[in-house]
Amino acid sequence: MKKFIAGLVALVLILSLAVIPAAGAEGETIEENGFVCVRLRDGNLKLVQYTQDGAGKTVNIPSTISGSHIEQIGSYAFDGNKMANVTIPDTVKVIETFAFNGCTEIRKISIPNETSFISGNPFTGCTKLVNISLDPKHPTLQVTSDGVLYSRRNRMLICYPCSKAERSFSVKSGTVTIDEYAFAGCDALESISLPATVTEICEGAFLGCTGLINVTLPESLLSIGELAFAGCTSLRGVAIPKNVSRVETSTFYRCESLSNVSFPENLTKICDRAFAGCKELSEIHLPSNTTSIGDEVFNGCEALKDAYIPVSVTDIGKDAFENCSVSLYMHLDEYAYAEIYAKLYDISIDYGNRDDFLTDSGNPDPVAP
């Protein structure tokens, strides 16, 4: 378990992703002065762990070890280190997600021109990082005047430093992708504006943004990754755009203030724990194209009283509606697959006309069979 991710929200069920790569997994292991590397296929090295205590010090990553270039910095290589500064050599071409996770004392970091690829936010939990420094002529990356790191090549927002205190932020127009964990732990943010060009929100993009109240998802959006808004405990409502066909695993896990969700008509699947722990969610209406509801999807939705389940649903996972309101009703067609689930879990059923809730009179009062 990694300190920063664990500290954001209690995602006990989903933190198995936070694992330091096994030493030697890609080849020979080499260690020198606390720098543990593995040999890559091209003969160069990937730095996977720094074992020394860097507290208050400047750590200079060597360009070579045993005559081979350090070409990559792997995930969690400096996890939780208290170093004050770090220098990255120009041999480094790749920096992976979480590479400097939880390095809470670093205030400034310079990225060489030769570093052309950053795969997700490397600076999660760097709570004092206020300056990501780049050459203005860097061939692929750019830091905007507000201190946010983008990839020009991929039109991607890579890192919004979690040290920033602004309450609102507008993503640069033309951005297509919000990268993995780009805003993770940015708890000062209350409002995010995404441009109409964004098509992808990646895994964990807004994980643990506990102050986030409002986010308007653009109609251009095609996919929202796992954990994307998990632990956004102040988020009140969300309208999922029309071209998103799946809600991925734990996407809105423990969004405890989420009371209103609008689903698109072409939604086909809601994956495991997508809305688990959304304590204020009182009603859901799934569209007629939905076929699958995963395990524990609405587990712990304590206020959930009305669930409109279309006959198209043919798969409901284990404990999908566990620990919901004791007065939960499922509104469904007779002989629907959901009827079997409701009876198995002793959930009350309303066989009334499911279209009634769309009339001007509002939602019908649940009527027990």
DOLUM-238694 format. One record per residue (C-alpha): residue number from 1; residue in three letters; x negated, y, z. Coordinates in steps of 0.1 Angstrom, whole numbers, plus 5000, padded with zeros to 4 digits. Layout:
residues N
<NUM "ALA" <X Y Z>>,
...
//
This chain:
residues 369
<1 "MET" <5000 5000 5000>>,
<2 "LYS" <4987 5034 4992>>,
<3 "LYS" <4990 5062 5017>>,
<4 "PHE" <5005 5089 4995>>,
<5 "ILE" <5031 5069 4978>>,
<6 "ALA" <5041 5052 5010>>,
<7 "GLY" <5043 5086 5027>>,
<8 "LEU" <5068 5100 5001>>,
<9 "VAL" <5097 5077 5008>>,
<10 "ALA" <5102 5043 5023>>,
<11 "LEU" <5101 5024 4991>>,
<12 "VAL" <5091 4991 5007>>,
<13 "LEU" <5108 4970 4979>>,
<14 "ILE" <5090 4988 4951>>,
<15 "LEU" <5056 4997 4961>>,
<16 "SER" <5039 4965 4949>>,
<17 "LEU" <5028 4986 4919>>,
<18 "ALA" <5003 5004 4941>>,
<19 "VAL" <4975 4979 4940>>,
<20 "ILE" <4938 4986 4935>>,
<21 "PRO" <4925 4967 4905>>,
<22 "ALA" <4907 4935 4913>>,
<23 "ALA" <4869 4940 4912>>,
<24 "GLY" <4855 4922 4883>>,
<25 "ALA" <4888 4917 4866>>,
<26 "GLU" <4875 4931 4833>>,
<27 "GLY" <4839 4917 4837>>,
<28 "GLU" <4808 4920 4857>>,
<29 "THR" <4809 4940 4890>>,
<30 "ILE" <4782 4965 4896>>,
<31 "GLU" <4778 4986 4928>>,
<32 "GLU" <4754 5015 4934>>,
<33 "ASN" <4755 5041 4962>>,
<34 "GLY" <4791 5033 4970>>,
<35 "PHE" <4803 5034 4934>>,
<36 "VAL" <4819 5001 4924>>,
<37 "CYS" <4823 4995 4887>>,
<38 "VAL" <4834 4968 4864>>,
<39 "ARG" <4819 4963 4829>>,
<40 "LEU" <4842 4970 4800>>,
<41 "ARG" <4842 4951 4767>>,
<42 "ASP" <4821 4977 4750>>,
<43 "GLY" <4794 4973 4777>>,
<44 "ASN" <4802 5006 4795>>,
<45 "LEU" <4817 5009 4830>>,
<46 "LYS" <4849 5016 4847>>,
<47 "LEU" <4847 5031 4882>>,
<48 "VAL" <4873 5012 4903>>,
<49 "GLN" <4863 5022 4939>>,
<50 "TYR" <4842 5046 4959>>,
<51 "THR" <4834 5031 4993>>,
<52 "GLN" <4815 5058 5010>>,
<53 "ASP" <4829 5085 5034>>,
<54 "GLY" <4829 5117 5014>>,
<55 "ALA" <4845 5138 5042>>,
<56 "GLY" <4835 5175 5037>>,
<57 "LYS" <4810 5166 5009>>,
<58 "THR" <4807 5171 4972>>,
<59 "VAL" <4807 5137 4955>>,
<60 "ASN" <4788 5136 4922>>,
<61 "ILE" <4800 5108 4900>>,
<62 "PRO" <4769 5095 4882>>,
<63 "SER" <4770 5094 4844>>,
<64 "THR" <4752 5060 4844>>,
<65 "ILE" <4746 5030 4866>>,
<66 "SER" <4721 5004 4857>>,
<67 "GLY" <4717 5020 4823>>,
<68 "SER" <4754 5019 4814>>,
<69 "HIS" <4777 5049 4811>>,
<70 "ILE" <4806 5053 4834>>,
<71 "GLU" <4834 5058 4808>>,
<72 "GLN" <4866 5054 4829>>,
<73 "ILE" <4878 5063 4863>>,
<74 "GLY" <4904 5037 4874>>,
<75 "SER" <4936 5040 4895>>,
<76 "TYR" <4929 5046 4932>>,
<77 "ALA" <4892 5048 4927>>,
<78 "PHE" <4890 5076 4953>>,
<79 "ASP" <4922 5068 4971>>,
<80 "GLY" <4925 5088 5004>>,
<81 "ASN" <4889 5101 5003>>,
<82 "LYS" <4884 5134 5022>>,
<83 "MET" <4857 5147 4999>>,
<84 "ALA" <4857 5185 4995>>,
<85 "ASN" <4846 5185 4959>>,
<86 "VAL" <4839 5161 4931>>,
<87 "THR" <4820 5164 4898>>,
<88 "ILE" <4830 5143 4868>>,
<89 "PRO" <4803 5136 4842>>,
<90 "ASP" <4809 5141 4806>>,
<91 "THR" <4805 5104 4799>>,
<92 "VAL" <4840 5099 4813>>,
<93 "LYS" <4866 5095 4786>>,
<94 "VAL" <4896 5082 4805>>,
<95 "ILE" <4911 5090 4839>>,
<96 "GLU" <4939 5068 4851>>,
<97 "THR" <4970 5074 4872>>,
<98 "PHE" <4963 5078 4909>>,
<99 "ALA" <4925 5080 4904>>,
<100 "PHE" <4923 5108 4931>>,
<101 "ASN" <4954 5098 4950>>,
<102 "GLY" <4956 5113 4984>>,
<103 "CYS" <4924 5133 4982>>,
<104 "THR" <4938 5160 5004>>,
<105 "GLU" <4907 5182 5008>>,
<106 "ILE" <4899 5188 4971>>,
<107 "ARG" <4908 5224 4960>>,
<108 "LYS" <4893 5225 4925>>,
<109 "ILE" <4885 5199 4899>>,
<110 "SER" <4869 5203 4865>>,
<111 "ILE" <4877 5179 4836>>,
<112 "PRO" <4850 5176 4809>>,
<113 "ASN" <4857 5181 4773>>,
<114 "GLU" <4848 5145 4766>>,
<115 "THR" <4877 5133 4788>>,
<116 "SER" <4903 5129 4761>>,
<117 "PHE" <4929 5106 4778>>,
<118 "ILE" <4946 5109 4811>>,
<119 "SER" <4971 5081 4817>>,
<120 "GLY" <4996 5095 4842>>,
<121 "ASN" <4990 5120 4870>>,
<122 "PRO" <4955 5113 4886>>,
<123 "PHE" <4960 5139 4914>>,
<124 "THR" <4991 5126 4933>>,
<125 "GLY" <4989 5137 4970>>,
<126 "CYS" <4961 5163 4964>>,
<127 "THR" <4979 5187 4986>>,
<128 "LYS" <4952 5215 4985>>,
<129 "LEU" <4944 5212 4948>>,
<130 "VAL" <4951 5246 4933>>,
<131 "ASN" <4927 5247 4904>>,
<132 "ILE" <4924 5222 4876>>,
<133 "SER" <4896 5236 4854>>,
<134 "LEU" <4893 5230 4817>>,
<135 "ASP" <4873 5245 4789>>,
<136 "PRO" <4898 5267 4769>>,
<137 "LYS" <4886 5249 4738>>,
<138 "HIS" <4892 5214 4753>>,
<139 "PRO" <4902 5193 4723>>,
<140 "THR" <4933 5176 4738>>,
<141 "LEU" <4942 5190 4772>>,
<142 "GLN" <4954 5224 4784>>,
<143 "VAL" <4960 5241 4817>>,
<144 "THR" <4986 5268 4814>>,
<145 "SER" <4985 5301 4833>>,
<146 "ASP" <5006 5286 4860>>,
<147 "GLY" <4981 5259 4867>>,
<148 "VAL" <5000 5230 4851>>,
<149 "LEU" <4981 5203 4832>>,
<150 "TYR" <4994 5193 4797>>,
<151 "SER" <4983 5171 4769>>,
<152 "ARG" <4985 5191 4737>>,
<153 "ARG" <4979 5160 4716>>,
<154 "ASN" <5009 5141 4731>>,
<155 "ARG" <5030 5172 4740>>,
<156 "MET" <5031 5158 4775>>,
<157 "LEU" <5032 5174 4810>>,
<158 "ILE" <5006 5154 4830>>,
<159 "CYS" <5004 5171 4864>>,
<160 "TYR" <5022 5198 4883>>,
<161 "PRO" <5000 5202 4913>>,
<162 "CYS" <5019 5193 4945>>,
<163 "SER" <5002 5222 4963>>,
<164 "LYS" <5023 5247 4944>>,
<165 "ALA" <5048 5265 4965>>,
<166 "GLU" <5072 5278 4938>>,
<167 "ARG" <5108 5268 4943>>,
<168 "SER" <5117 5267 4906>>,
<169 "PHE" <5098 5257 4874>>,
<170 "SER" <5105 5257 4837>>,
<171 "VAL" <5086 5231 4817>>,
<172 "LYS" <5068 5245 4786>>,
<173 "SER" <5090 5246 4755>>,
<174 "GLY" <5080 5219 4730>>,
<175 "THR" <5071 5193 4757>>,
<176 "VAL" <5083 5158 4747>>,
<177 "THR" <5072 5137 4777>>,
<178 "ILE" <5071 5141 4815>>,
<179 "ASP" <5043 5118 4824>>,
<180 "GLU" <5041 5092 4851>>,
<181 "TYR" <5043 5108 4886>>,
<182 "ALA" <5038 5142 4871>>,
<183 "PHE" <5057 5160 4899>>,
<184 "ALA" <5054 5133 4926>>,
<185 "GLY" <5055 5148 4961>>,
<186 "CYS" <5062 5183 4950>>,
<187 "ASP" <5086 5189 4978>>,
<188 "ALA" <5087 5227 4975>>,
<189 "LEU" <5105 5226 4942>>,
<190 "GLU" <5143 5231 4943>>,
<191 "SER" <5151 5235 4906>>,
<192 "ILE" <5135 5221 4874>>,
<193 "SER" <5143 5233 4839>>,
<194 "LEU" <5135 5209 4811>>,
<195 "PRO" <5134 5221 4775>>,
<196 "ALA" <5156 5206 4747>>,
<197 "THR" <5125 5189 4733>>,
<198 "VAL" <5120 5164 4761>>,
<199 "THR" <5128 5128 4751>>,
<200 "GLU" <5111 5108 4779>>,
<201 "ILE" <5109 5110 4816>>,
<202 "CYS" <5083 5084 4827>>,
<203 "GLU" <5080 5062 4858>>,
<204 "GLY" <5080 5081 4891>>,
<205 "ALA" <5080 5115 4874>>,
<206 "PHE" <5098 5133 4903>>,
<207 "LEU" <5092 5107 4930>>,
<208 "GLY" <5096 5121 4965>>,
<209 "CYS" <5105 5157 4954>>,
<210 "THR" <5125 5160 4986>>,
<211 "GLY" <5135 5197 4980>>,
<212 "LEU" <5148 5192 4945>>,
<213 "ILE" <5185 5202 4944>>,
<214 "ASN" <5192 5208 4908>>,
<215 "VAL" <5179 5193 4875>>,
<216 "THR" <5197 5195 4842>>,
<217 "LEU" <5187 5167 4819>>,
<218 "PRO" <5186 5177 4782>>,
<219 "GLU" <5207 5160 4756>>,
<220 "SER" <5175 5152 4737>>,
<221 "LEU" <5165 5127 4765>>,
<222 "LEU" <5163 5091 4754>>,
<223 "SER" <5149 5073 4785>>,
<224 "ILE" <5143 5078 4822>>,
<225 "GLY" <5117 5056 4838>>,
<226 "GLU" <5117 5035 4870>>,
<227 "LEU" <5115 5055 4903>>,
<228 "ALA" <5118 5087 4882>>,
<229 "PHE" <5139 5105 4909>>,
<230 "ALA" <5135 5081 4938>>,
<231 "GLY" <5134 5098 4972>>,
<232 "CYS" <5147 5131 4959>>,
<233 "THR" <5168 5134 4991>>,
<234 "SER" <5183 5168 4983>>,
<235 "LEU" <5194 5161 4947>>,
<236 "ARG" <5232 5166 4946>>,
<237 "GLY" <5243 5157 4912>>,
<238 "VAL" <5231 5144 4878>>,
<239 "ALA" <5246 5141 4844>>,
<240 "ILE" <5229 5113 4824>>,
<241 "PRO" <5226 5124 4788>>,
<242 "LYS" <5245 5106 4760>>,
<243 "ASN" <5215 5088 4744>>,
<244 "VAL" <5203 5071 4776>>,
<245 "SER" <5215 5035 4775>>,
<246 "ARG" <5199 5022 4806>>,
<247 "VAL" <5194 5033 4842>>,
<248 "GLU" <5161 5017 4852>>,
<249 "THR" <5151 5000 4884>>,
<250 "SER" <5152 5023 4915>>,
<251 "THR" <5156 5055 4893>>,
<252 "PHE" <5177 5073 4919>>,
<253 "TYR" <5168 5051 4949>>,
<254 "ARG" <5175 5069 4982>>,
<255 "CYS" <5188 5101 4967>>,
<256 "GLU" <5206 5106 4999>>,
<257 "SER" <5225 5138 4989>>,
<258 "LEU" <5236 5126 4955>>,
<259 "SER" <5274 5128 4954>>,
<260 "ASN" <5281 5131 4917>>,
<261 "VAL" <5269 5110 4888>>,
<262 "SER" <5281 5113 4852>>,
<263 "PHE" <5274 5083 4830>>,
<264 "PRO" <5272 5084 4792>>,
<265 "GLU" <5295 5064 4770>>,
<266 "ASN" <5268 5042 4755>>,
<267 "LEU" <5254 5031 4789>>,
<268 "THR" <5249 4993 4788>>,
<269 "LYS" <5229 4984 4819>>,
<270 "ILE" <5222 4997 4854>>,
<271 "CYS" <5191 4979 4867>>,
<272 "ASP" <5182 4968 4903>>,
<273 "ARG" <5185 4993 4931>>,
<274 "ALA" <5191 5022 4907>>,
<275 "PHE" <5214 5040 4932>>,
<276 "ALA" <5207 5021 4964>>,
<277 "GLY" <5208 5043 4995>>,
<278 "CYS" <5227 5072 4978>>,
<279 "LYS" <5247 5078 5010>>,
<280 "GLU" <5269 5106 4996>>,
<281 "LEU" <5280 5089 4964>>,
<282 "SER" <5318 5084 4968>>,
<283 "GLU" <5330 5075 4933>>,
<284 "ILE" <5316 5059 4901>>,
<285 "HIS" <5332 5054 4868>>,
<286 "LEU" <5313 5031 4844>>,
<287 "PRO" <5319 5035 4807>>,
<288 "SER" <5334 5008 4785>>,
<289 "ASN" <5300 4998 4770>>,
<290 "THR" <5285 4988 4803>>,
<291 "THR" <5277 4950 4804>>,
<292 "SER" <5253 4946 4834>>,
<293 "ILE" <5249 4958 4869>>,
<294 "GLY" <5217 4946 4886>>,
<295 "ASP" <5209 4935 4921>>,
<296 "GLU" <5216 4960 4950>>,
<297 "VAL" <5224 4988 4925>>,
<298 "PHE" <5248 5005 4949>>,
<299 "ASN" <5236 4989 4981>>,
<300 "GLY" <5238 5013 5010>>,
<301 "CYS" <5261 5038 4993>>,
<302 "GLU" <5280 5043 5025>>,
<303 "ALA" <5306 5068 5011>>,
<304 "LEU" <5314 5048 4980>>,
<305 "LYS" <5352 5042 4980>>,
<306 "ASP" <5362 5040 4943>>,
<307 "ALA" <5343 5020 4917>>,
<308 "TYR" <5358 5019 4882>>,
<309 "ILE" <5344 4988 4865>>,
<310 "PRO" <5352 4981 4828>>,
<311 "VAL" <5361 4947 4815>>,
<312 "SER" <5330 4948 4794>>,
<313 "VAL" <5309 4941 4825>>,
<314 "THR" <5299 4904 4825>>,
<315 "ASP" <5270 4905 4850>>,
<316 "ILE" <5269 4918 4885>>,
<317 "GLY" <5238 4911 4906>>,
<318 "LYS" <5234 4901 4941>>,
<319 "ASP" <5245 4925 4968>>,
<320 "ALA" <5253 4952 4941>>,
<321 "PHE" <5279 4968 4964>>,
<322 "GLU" <5266 4956 4998>>,
<323 "ASN" <5268 4981 5027>>,
<324 "CYS" <5292 5004 5009>>,
<325 "SER" <5323 5020 5025>>,
<326 "VAL" <5346 4996 5043>>,
<327 "SER" <5374 5010 5022>>,
<328 "LEU" <5358 5004 4989>>,
<329 "TYR" <5382 4996 4960>>,
<330 "MET" <5373 4982 4927>>,
<331 "HIS" <5395 4995 4899>>,
<332 "LEU" <5395 4969 4871>>,
<333 "ASP" <5415 4949 4846>>,
<334 "GLU" <5430 4916 4858>>,
<335 "TYR" <5408 4886 4850>>,
<336 "ALA" <5378 4908 4845>>,
<337 "TYR" <5344 4894 4855>>,
<338 "ALA" <5342 4920 4883>>,
<339 "GLU" <5373 4904 4899>>,
<340 "ILE" <5353 4873 4907>>,
<341 "TYR" <5326 4895 4923>>,
<342 "ALA" <5351 4915 4943>>,
<343 "LYS" <5368 4884 4957>>,
<344 "LEU" <5335 4868 4966>>,
<345 "TYR" <5324 4899 4986>>,
<346 "ASP" <5359 4906 5000>>,
<347 "ILE" <5362 4940 4982>>,
<348 "SER" <5398 4953 4977>>,
<349 "ILE" <5410 4954 4941>>,
<350 "ASP" <5433 4979 4923>>,
<351 "TYR" <5448 4965 4891>>,
<352 "GLY" <5466 4997 4882>>,
<353 "ASN" <5463 5014 4848>>,
<354 "ARG" <5426 5024 4847>>,
<355 "ASP" <5434 5053 4824>>,
<356 "ASP" <5455 5070 4850>>,
<357 "PHE" <5426 5087 4866>>,
<358 "LEU" <5420 5107 4834>>,
<359 "THR" <5454 5124 4835>>,
<360 "ASP" <5460 5159 4849>>,
<361 "SER" <5473 5144 4881>>,
<362 "GLY" <5438 5133 4890>>,
<363 "ASN" <5426 5100 4903>>,
<364 "PRO" <5453 5076 4915>>,
<365 "ASP" <5453 5066 4951>>,
<366 "PRO" <5440 5031 4955>>,
<367 "VAL" <5468 5006 4959>>,
<368 "ALA" <5461 4972 4974>>,
<369 "PRO" <5473 4943 4954>>,
//
